[in-house]
Amino acid sequence: MLIARVIGTTVSTIKDETLVGRKLLILRPADIDGVPYGKPYVAVDTLDAGVGDLVLTAHGSSGRQTELTKNRPVDAVIMAVIDHLETNHEVTYRKE
């Protein structure tokens, strides 16, 4: 699992038929403070996350283990929206 920040949305009217009706969001990996870094990537949203949310993502074959992504051409999926992060007994991120 990776922590990521939702930074945008993707609209695709022509796509694999198994992805029709699925929301695709643009993410960037994030550190334990919720600060984005690195290259953006696209993930299938299974939870109605939104821009600005900090999320947990699964990748590769693990990304195809949710009910909505099973047997679909998916490499990354949003599987949790983070409420808060705590490391070393200190809250480093809290959803507003």
C-alpha positions, 0 to 999 in steps of 0.5 A: 500500500502507498499513501497518495494525494488526489491532485486531479481527475481524468475524463475518458469517453473511450476506454475498455468497457470494463472501466465504463462508469469508474472514476479515474483520479490523478494521484501523487505519492505523499509522505507521512505529512501528506506532502506530495512528491514524485510523478503523478499516476492514475488510479481507479476510485472505489470510494468516491474520494475527491481532490485534496484527499489523502488516500491509500492505494494498492498496485499491480495484482493487489489493485485487482482484488477489490469487488469493483476492479476484479478482472479489470485492466487496473494497475492502481486502485484507491482503497481507503481515504485517510482520516489521520496519520500518526507516527511516533505518537505524533499526529502528522496529518489530520483530514480537515 
